[in-house]
Amino acid sequence: MDTDITTLKLVFKLMPEIDHTFFAGYFKDFHVVDNLNKTHIKTLMAIKFEGPLPMSHISQKLSLEKGSFTPVAKKLIKLGYIKKVQSEEDRRISLLSLTDEGRIFTNRLHEGHLTYLENQFNKLTKEEHDIFESAIKTVFESVEKINERD
């Protein structure tokens, strides 16, 4: 039981550190148009990396209630960065996908973010980077295993 508490404490300590190290610093320096916040940016990047997604999937990825995510989606639609499209597999499901303007914006964002991350990782030696990457993969695989359904 002590191990579970220690693990939980480490996870709570790690989550904001990961956000700060890989996202917050970049978003602070990246001059975003239209007053987009981190949730807007993360939404756009999720769609860029995974393709069209249902709102429920995106809100779950961002740890938001669906009702809290709706204004985020509406703003991005109003700004012309995303659009709703009907799923071809299930017509009852609407997916959010990038518009051409959204693709241009996320490509620019992604290029800048990669440069930012490169600068972050340059603080590590090659060996430290390899260990870090291996540890992240191990944590990810462990979380996936814990979340497997029977």
N, C-alpha and C positions, 0 to 999 in steps of 0.2 A: 504494500500500500504506500509506503514512503517513496518508492520508486515512481509510482504514478503521480504523486504530488510533485516530486522533483521534475518529472517530465513536463507536467502541466505548467509549472512555473517557468521552465526554460522556453516552452512554446510561447507563453505570453510575453516573455522578455524578447524573444527572437522576432516575433511578428512586426513590431514597430521598427526594429533595427533593419530588417529586410526592406520594409517600405521606404525608410529614410535613405538607405544606402543605394537602392536601385531605382527608386522612383521620385521621392519627394525633392531631392536635390536637383534632379533634372527638370522636374515640372516647375520648380521655383525659378530656374534660369531660362527655361524655354518660354518665349513670349507668345502666349496663346491668344488667338483672336477670339472675339465674341464672349469673353469672360467664361470660358470653359474651365471646369474644375477637374480634379483628379478622377472623379467618377465618370465624367464625360470622356476623358481621355482613355481611361481603362476600358470603357465600353467600346470605343472605336477600335482600340488595339485588339480586344478580344474578337471582334468581328473580323478584323484584318487577318489575324492568325488562324482563326477557325472557320471562317466563312459565315454564311447566313446562320443566325441562331435565334431560337425562340426567346422572348423576353424573360421567361421564367429561368432559362438556362443562364442567361447573362446575369440576372439579379442574384442567382445562387452563387455564381463565380465571384461576384463582388460582395457577397455576404449582406445583401440588402433584401428587405421584404419587397415583394412585387409592387405593392402600393407606393413604396418609396422610390422604386426604380422608374415608374411610369413618367414622372416629370422629366427625368433625365432623357428618356427616349423621346418624349414629345419635343424637348428643346433641340435635340440633335436632328430630328425630322424637320422641324421648323427652319433650322439653319441650313438644311439641305445636305447634311453629311451622311444621313442614313435614310432608308425608306423601308416600308413594310411590304413584304411580298408573301404570297400564299405558298405554303409548303406543297410541293408536288406529290409527296407521299401521303399527306394527310391534310386535306383542304380546310379542316377546322383550325389548323395551326398557322399563325402568322409568324414569319421570320423577319428579323431585322438584318438588312444587308447594307453595305456601303454604296453610296452613289459615286459617280465619277469624281465629284468634288471631295467626297470623303476619302477616296483612294489617294488622291493627290495629297491631301492633308496628312493622312496616316503615313504615307511614304516619307514625307518630309520629317514628320515626328520621329519615325523609326530610324531614319538615317542619323539624326541628331542624337537620339538615345543610344545608338550603338557607339558613337564617338564618346559619349559620356561614360558608358559602361567600360569601354576600353581604358579610359583614364582611371576609372575606379580599380579595374583589375591590374593596371600597371603598378599599383601600390604593393602588389604581391609578387613574390618570386614565381618562377614557372612551377616549382614544386608545390608551393603554397596554393597556387591556382588549381593545379591538378587535384590536390587533396580537397580543396573547397568544392570543386565540381563533382568529385566522387561522393563527398558527403551529401551534397544536395540531391544527387541521384538516389542515394541510399535512403534519405529521408522521404523523398517522393515515392519510391517503390514501397517503402514500409507503410506509408499512409494509404496508398492504393490497396495494399494487402489487407490492412485493417478495415478498409471500407468495402471489401468484397462482399457481395451478397451470397448467401447460401443457395 
